[in-house]
Amino acid sequence: MHILPLSEFRANASAMLDLVEKGETVRILRHGKPVADLVPARAEAAPVRVPSWKRPIEPLRYQRADGKTLAQLIIEERESARY
């Protein structure tokens, strides 16, 4: 466990987060009294729920009886146009 004052933590926050990422615990002191412990996040944390409106959607695919797609029909229509 690493113990350091708040001013030192503020100056070296990135390095302290690297230690926590490696599995170490960092205790932060303010005026000599412990105010926080930085511990690594647990792997079994609850999964983040994504709202339904943010989930990716699968586009609808309509299949005609003749097997042509809508894009193919549009291209045929454009090619057969008089203008």
N, C-alpha and C positions, 0 to 999 in steps of 0.2 A: 504494500500500500504506500502510495506517495502522499505526503502531507505537505501542503504549501499554502501560503497566505493568498488572499484574493488578488492582491496587486501582482504577484508573480504568476498566478493563473491567467489573469487578463493579458499579461505580456507574452505568455507561452501557451495560449489556449489550443492552438493547432497541434503542438507537440503533445500536450496532455491528452487530447482526443485520440491521437495516434496510440498512446499508451493504453487508453481504455479500449480501443479497438483490438489491441493485442491481448486483452484479458485482464489488464491491471485495474486496480481501483485507485481513484484519486480523491482525497479528502481536501476540501477547501475550507480555510479558516478565515474568520473575520474578527479582528481584534483578539486573536489567539483562541477563539472559540469555534468549534466545528459548525458549519452552516449547511454543508452539502457533501454528499458522496456521489461521485460519478462512477457508475458501475456499467459493465458491458450489457447491452440489451440481450434479453433472453430470446433464444431461437424459437421457443414455443409460443411466441406472442400471438394474440388473436389475429386472424387474417383481416386485412382491410376490406371492408365492404364497399363495393363500387355501386353507386346508384344506377338504376336501370337506364336512365337517359344517357349515361356515360359509357355503357357497355357497347362494344362494336356490334353492328348488325350484319346479318348475312343478307345480301340482296336477293329479292325474289327472282326466280328463273322460271319463266313460262315457256312451255314447250308446245308448239302448235302440232296439229295432226300431220302436217306435211313435213315437219322436222326443221322448218326454217325459223331463224331467230328474228326478232324485231329489227335488228340492225340489217340483216340481209333483205328484209322486206323494204326497208327505207332506201337502201342502195338500189334495188330493182326499180322502185318507183321513180327515183331520180334519173336513172338511166333511160327509162321509157318515156320520160316527159318530153314534150314537143319543143320546149324552149331551151 
